[in-house]
Amino acid sequence: MREAELTTTSGSHLRWWQALLVPFSLLYGTGLKAYLWWRLPRQFRANAVVISVGNLSLGGTGKTPAVIAICRHLQQRGFRVAVLSRGYGGTMSHAGGIVSDGEQIFATVAQAGDEPLLIARKLPGVAVLVGKDRRKTARKAVEQFGCDVLVLDDGFQYWQLHRDVDLVLLDGECPFGNGWTLPAGILREPVEHLQRAHALLVQGEHTSCSKLTQRFPLIPCFIWQKSPAGIRQLYRKETCYAADTLRGKRVFALAAIASFESFTGMLARLDAQVAGTWSLPDHHRYTPDDILEAQRRARECHAEAILVTEKDAVKLEEMPALSLEPPIWVVDIEARFTEGFWRWLDARVRSAQHATSKQVAPAEGTL
């Protein structure tokens, strides 16, 4: 399908300034196709099963809770798992480094980035490594930690490393934006590149999946949801309350995430009264002044509590404890997949593991 056709099927229209950028999107798409034609046959193969969890568009699609859920499932199946992340926003991103060996966490938010540190905290027993060159972190995870399954966090556009399972997360309501790639649209790759995926994971209703299945009949499509697992007070990880405790509470929503609307929408579904909001840029590093300002805004709208995401909490909890009035509560989120997806994933991993066991370890020069 041509990109121009997508504008009529995505439910959005180009604005005038986006129309001016269309020639650059066409140039971007052509250059990307040429690069992938050269790059994909030359991918580095790790001596382990590689699973990528990624997306096609800019913005948040729930990759972190999905990665956590998938890693837990694989742990329960007896695999030794490692997560490979770029470590966006962390000082270790360029040279690479170990966030956790599964037993101990070695990095701070400033070093690792917020998402890798959150993953490390949520997944005891799973090694977490960061670095731009995930071929090197893949090799380290296998050789140093004996990992037999590697999960790439945000890996669909990491074309240098071969993957055995390519999972692409999509928003069921508007999966492709206006249908154009950067800079006229939000797509990192043309929609037709979904042919590379092994499965589509859609947040939404079954109707969303059926529409995608019509376009990509050979790719399995599964529905999944992000659900609140509970709430806890900042700095108090050991005490968790049911999420429905928020029903009827007057709250102030604070978050530095890509999809702020998904957070406030979740609070609304919990019947919390969202009296005020403050959305900060994704990966924003909080300062004490930020917290004081959030508390001031929360008091102005008479909120009983400030609510943040787990991704915000890993940054806030590294700051010196402040006088929290109103208090800050953390909403824990989990990804829930259908049993059909888990059965499919198990079969895919078993098949990939059998194929990997027959491979000869790659030579040093292949990097």
C-alpha positions, 0 to 999 in steps of 0.5 A: 500500500502506498503512503498516499493511500494511507491518508484516506484509511487512517482516519486523519487528514494532513494539516497544511504544515504536514502537507509541506513535509510530505516530500521529505517523508517520501525521501525518508521512506525511499532511503530507509527501504534502500538501507534495509535492503542492504542491512537486514541480510547482514544482521548479527545473530546472537547465540540465544533466542531474541525477542523484540518488543517495539512499535511503528510510531513515535510515542508511548504504546506501553512497551515497558509493561509489555516487556515486564510481562513477557520476561516474567512469563519466560522466567516461569518457563525456566529461561534465563532472561536478559533485557537489552535497552538503549538506555535513552537519557542515561549516561551509560547509553553510549558506552554500554553497561550493566544495570542489573545482573538479576540479583543486584542493581548497579546503576542510577536513573541518571546512568541507566535511564528511567525505563531500564531502571524500572525494568530492573526493579520489577524483574528480580532474576532478569539481567538488564543491560543498556547500550546503543550497540545491542549486538555487544550487549547481546553477546555480554548477556549470553557469555557473562550471564548465561542468558538463553532469551534476550528481550529487546526493549523498543527493538523493531527499529534496531535493524543490526541484530537478528530477532526470532520473534518480532512483536509490534505494539499498536494503538487500536484507536489510531495505530498509524496516525495520519499514515505518513512517516516522519516528518509529515507523520508519526511513523518511524517506518511505512505501514507496509513494513509490518510485514516484518513482524511476527505478531501484532499486539493491539491495545483496544477492542477485537474490532481493531484486531480484525481490521488489521488482520484483513490488511495483514492476514499472515500475521497473528494479531492479539489484543492486550490491555494495560491495567492498574495493578494497585497503588502505593505511597511514594517511598513505601514499596511494601504497602500496596492497596487495590486500585479501586481505592481511588474511587471518588478521590480528588486527585492531581495527575503528574507524569513525564511520559509519552502518552499522558492521556492514557494515564489520565484515562486510566484514572478516569476509568477508576472513577477518580476525580481528576481535579488537575493535571501536569504533563512534563516531557517524556524522560524529564528529570525531576527536581525538588522545585518540580515537586514543590510546584506540583504540590502547589498546583495540587493544593490549588485544586484541593486534591487529596493526593498527587498520582504518578506512574511507576516510571516517574516514581523511579526518578522521584525515589532517588531524590531526597525525601521531601515533605509530601503534602499532599502525598504522592501515590504511585499507580502500578501498571501491568500488561495483560495478554490473552492465553492465546498469545502466551501459547503462541509465544511459547511455541514460537520460542521453542521453535526458535530455541531449537533453531538456535541450538543448531547455529554455529557461534558467530565469529568476532568479525561479524560485529 
